[in-house]
Amino acid sequence: ARAAIDQPLWEAQNSVRILANGFPSAIRLSADEFEAWAKNEAGRRLAAHPGQFDIYFGFTAKNARKLFGAPGMVYVLTKDPARIGTPRFHDPETFLAKKYPDPAYLENREERWYHEALDRQDFYFSPLYFDQTYLKTIMLSITQAVHLPRTGEVQGIVGADLSARSFADVVGRLVQGRTGGVVVTDERGFPI
């Protein structure tokens, strides 16, 4: 049961790792070239992993200015929520690319997806939360800060969101014994 629940997390973590490895090279491109790279690379990962709802890149102020001419930038490639339950939901041709030039995430410590990643050497796994700012749904985020290998300078973060629905679908299929089920809890042991 645990492996089935963890599978979407492992897949999202791997997507983030792969994209984070390519991010330092991708931010040297033009804005149009970066967007093409992101649509191709992130799109392949989203299409391959049903539990992932979106993949995003949060830029440092320096890189947002350099690449997009904006004080901050979050670039998101997301599955179209209007297509949930249809065969085309996982089709890269239907994915939506969105740019959010609002720099508030850079200073607002409540934007945990960004700041928690910066505070870690490895991945940040958020608790389940309702994303009020961007996607308006219950999510879990996995993010990783991207540093230049030689200098350690932060370039931004790469993240993937999993919808709570992806976990509910997995848990709903699990049965313990003949009549038992599974209860998912948060890090404090409270049922979700």
Secondary structure, 3 states (H helix, E strand, C coil): CHHHHHHHHHHHHHHHHHHHHHHHHHCCCCHHHHHHHHHHHHHHHHHHCCCEEEEEEEECHHHHHHHHCCCCCEEEEECCHHHCCCHHHHCHHHCEEEEECCCHHHHCCCCHHHHHHHCCCCCEECCCEECCCCCCCEEEEEEEEEECCCCCCEEEEEEEEEEHHHHHHHHHHCCECCCECCCCECCCCCEC
